[in-house]
């Protein structure tokens, strides 16, 4: 699944609905941004980050 979101001048972005639903992210939840050595970035729901959840 791919989605596009714009980054504001303040570095903020909205998480597209399909991604929020896939990650089970609700207002107030924390998310993690994980960058691998090869430059791939994964976004995870912080509550699931330690459980091996796919991004």
Rosetta silent file (secondary structure, phi, psi, omega in degrees, C-alpha in Angstrom):
SEQUENCE: XXXXXXXXXXXXXXXXXXXXXXXXXXXXXXXXXXXXXXXXXXXXXXXXXXXXXXX
SCORE:     score description
SCORE:     0.000 S_00000001
   1 L     0.000  134.659  176.420    0.000    0.000    0.000 S_00000001
   2 L  -125.487  148.113  177.776    1.304    3.434   -0.874 S_00000001
   3 L  -146.483  154.379 -179.487   -0.075    6.822    0.091 S_00000001
   4 L  -116.700  137.514  176.259    0.998   10.417   -0.496 S_00000001
   5 L  -141.831  145.191  179.576    0.997   13.207    2.077 S_00000001
   6 L   -88.318  142.975  175.288    2.341   16.769    1.928 S_00000001
   7 L   -97.893  130.856 -179.796    4.871   18.052    4.467 S_00000001
   8 L   -80.471  172.758  177.592    4.155   21.541    5.806 S_00000001
   9 L   -60.195  -25.716  178.371    6.722   24.284    6.369 S_00000001
  10 L   -86.617    1.984  179.624    6.771   23.185   10.027 S_00000001
  11 L    82.590   14.431 -179.370    7.674   19.615    9.025 S_00000001
  12 L   -95.478  156.101  175.909    4.215   18.279    9.862 S_00000001
  13 L  -148.175  162.591  172.962    2.122   15.906    7.800 S_00000001
  14 L   -98.183  144.609  175.198   -1.195   14.096    7.984 S_00000001
  15 L   -89.172  120.668 -179.624   -1.267   10.314    8.041 S_00000001
  16 L   -56.009  147.300 -175.936   -3.594    9.169    5.273 S_00000001
  17 H   -51.584  -45.344 -177.243   -6.765    7.403    6.469 S_00000001
  18 H   -61.123  -37.603  179.349   -5.825    4.043    4.932 S_00000001
  19 H   -71.008  -44.621  177.506   -2.490    4.062    6.768 S_00000001
  20 H   -56.923  -43.481 -179.013   -4.076    5.121   10.094 S_00000001
  21 H   -66.436  -41.427  179.385   -6.592    2.291    9.773 S_00000001
  22 H   -62.893  -39.953 -178.551   -3.896   -0.262    8.905 S_00000001
  23 H   -86.760   -4.823 -176.553   -1.778    0.822   11.887 S_00000001
  24 L    56.724   43.158 -179.508   -4.806    1.197   14.199 S_00000001
  25 L   -92.611  130.699  178.796   -3.625    4.737   15.015 S_00000001
  26 L  -119.518  161.903  177.000   -6.035    6.989   16.912 S_00000001
  27 L   -52.934  133.394 -179.673   -5.725   10.648   17.961 S_00000001
  28 L    93.081  -13.743  178.311   -3.173   10.909   20.776 S_00000001
  29 L   -70.055  156.465  174.480   -1.342    7.688   19.831 S_00000001
  30 L  -100.535  144.835  174.036    2.417    7.706   19.379 S_00000001
  31 E  -124.143  155.591  176.716    4.066    6.451   16.212 S_00000001
  32 E  -113.677  146.891  174.651    7.684    5.542   15.558 S_00000001
  33 E  -114.385  119.021 -176.799    9.729    6.316   12.454 S_00000001
  34 E  -119.920  121.435  179.645   12.444    3.711   11.898 S_00000001
  35 E  -106.063  125.066  178.284   15.125    4.165    9.223 S_00000001
  36 L   -85.464  169.904 -178.420   17.131    1.113    8.189 S_00000001
  37 L   -60.680  -28.920 -179.336   20.715    1.189    6.951 S_00000001
  38 L   -87.603    7.343  174.642   19.509    0.937    3.344 S_00000001
  39 L    90.677    0.377  178.271   17.364    4.083    3.735 S_00000001
  40 L   -77.432  132.323  179.675   13.958    2.412    4.000 S_00000001
  41 E  -108.769  130.787  176.069   11.710    4.144    6.545 S_00000001
  42 E  -114.076  141.015  176.248    9.002    2.236    8.413 S_00000001
  43 E  -112.716  129.398 -179.024    6.231    3.863   10.397 S_00000001
  44 E  -131.594  150.431  170.003    4.758    1.863   13.262 S_00000001
  45 E   -68.954  124.915 -176.063    2.164    2.372   15.930 S_00000001
  46 H   -55.475  -36.206 -179.821    4.329    2.739   19.048 S_00000001
  47 H   -63.267  -27.718 -179.067    2.037    0.384   20.976 S_00000001
  48 H  -101.346   -4.727 -171.092    2.792   -2.336   18.390 S_00000001
  49 H   -58.387  -36.093 -178.670    6.456   -1.489   17.697 S_00000001
  50 H   -87.530    0.848 -175.680    7.818   -4.172   20.002 S_00000001
  51 H  -102.164    7.048 -179.302    5.400   -6.829   18.805 S_00000001
  52 L    75.078   23.106  179.988    6.840   -7.254   15.295 S_00000001
  53 L   -68.133  139.575  177.688    3.923   -5.442   13.665 S_00000001
  54 L   -76.980  149.836  177.852    4.351   -4.688    9.994 S_00000001
  55 L   -90.303    0.000    0.000    4.268   -1.106    8.854 S_00000001
